[in-house]
Amino acid sequence: MELFTVSLPASLQKSVNKLTQLLKEQALVDLHIGSKTEQTAVIEFQQVSDQNISCLALLPHFQLKTHGHIVYKAASLAIAEFVVSEMEPGMLAAIIRRKYRHNSSADTAAIERYCHDLLHGKEWDSLGTRFLDADRLRRKSKVAAEVELFLQDNTELNVKGFTTFRLEPYRKELAEVVEYALDEYVLDKQYQEFISLLKYFVFLQDTKLPMVHLLHKGGHEFMLYDEKFQPLDPNPPTDRIVAEMLETEMNIEDMVISSLIAVSPKHITIHTRQQDMQVIRTIQTIFDQRVTLCTQCASCSSSIDELVQP
């Protein structure tokens, strides 16, 4: 006896094997097939075409009252996993294309990358995978809840139609992700334009000191020294134009960059144990070939170790 059929669009027919496997694996887990509590298989998933998968009840072992709700729940979890892992990127791309179809200046590919970073790790790096996994599980649960309700009353589930016309809470969340990604894209674009402007200003500026050492104490704390390792004023007079740019356009990392621009060195050596920090990468971008990174040298190793002591 056929309980229901799941249909995929032609564009996803290459993934029908994956969905079939997900359905089978989830059913085995939820129905405890082969365990002490449920030795006999009561359902079977069959791939009946390149796009269709049928769920068959194996009589007389299948009992609707006993197994029905478990089967629907298992299928809903498998389909939800498929939607989030296989269809979510395409759904985001469709939202972006629809939203910005009249905006030729919008870099839709870049916005898609921002969406991917938001949903798959980059924005969660500081929080760890536990939060990333929880966020993914929450999205999956939204899909599964609606799929389960649908299967209880219907025998045909067209996955493409279902994701297009149902799943309103899930689709609304994806639309919000797109909005947030656009904000991040615009801010980063403005930031890059501003950094380019500073880089150009530094290029035009006459050098005032042959060499400075920037000693990274840890976190966002830095100390500035001249070529003889004598302390420099941490807040030297800054060019009025640069000061206004920094104050009104963007707050750049505790004014470290403002100080470096003010002393206008011919060469900068950054002594740090955290060379991948954003502010250090920004300094390298602005001052380009003037910058040398030092992670441990005779001049600074003891100084950094002493400064970073708790």
Sequence and secondary structure as in RCSB ss.txt:
>XXXX:A:sequence
MELFTVSLPASLQKSVNKLTQLLKEQALVDLHIGSKTEQTAVIEFQQVSDQNISCLALLPHFQLKTHGHIVYKAA
SLAIAEFVVSEMEPGMLAAIIRRKYRHNSSADTAAIERYCHDLLHGKEWDSLGTRFLDADRLRRKSKVAAEVELF
LQDNTELNVKGFTTFRLEPYRKELAEVVEYALDEYVLDKQYQEFISLLKYFVFLQDTKLPMVHLLHKGGHEFMLY
DEKFQPLDPNPPTDRIVAEMLETEMNIEDMVISSLIAVSPKHITIHTRQQDMQVIRTIQTIFDQRVTLCTQCASC
SSSIDELVQP
>XXXX:A:secstr
 EEEEEE  GGGGGGHHHHHHHHHHHHHHHTTBTSSSB S  EEEEE SSSEEEEEE TTT  HHHHHHHHHHHH
HHHHHHHIIIIIHHHHHHHHHHHHTTT TT  HHHHHHHHHHHHHSGGGTTT HHHHHHHHHHHHHHHHHHHHHH
HHH SEEEHHHHHHHS HHHHHHHHHHHHHHHHHHHHHHHHHHHHHHHHHHHHHS   BS EEEEEEETTEEEEE
ETTS B  SS    HHHHHHHHHT   GGGHHHHHHHH BS EEEE S TT HHHHHHHHHHGGGEEEESS TTT
HHHHHHHT  
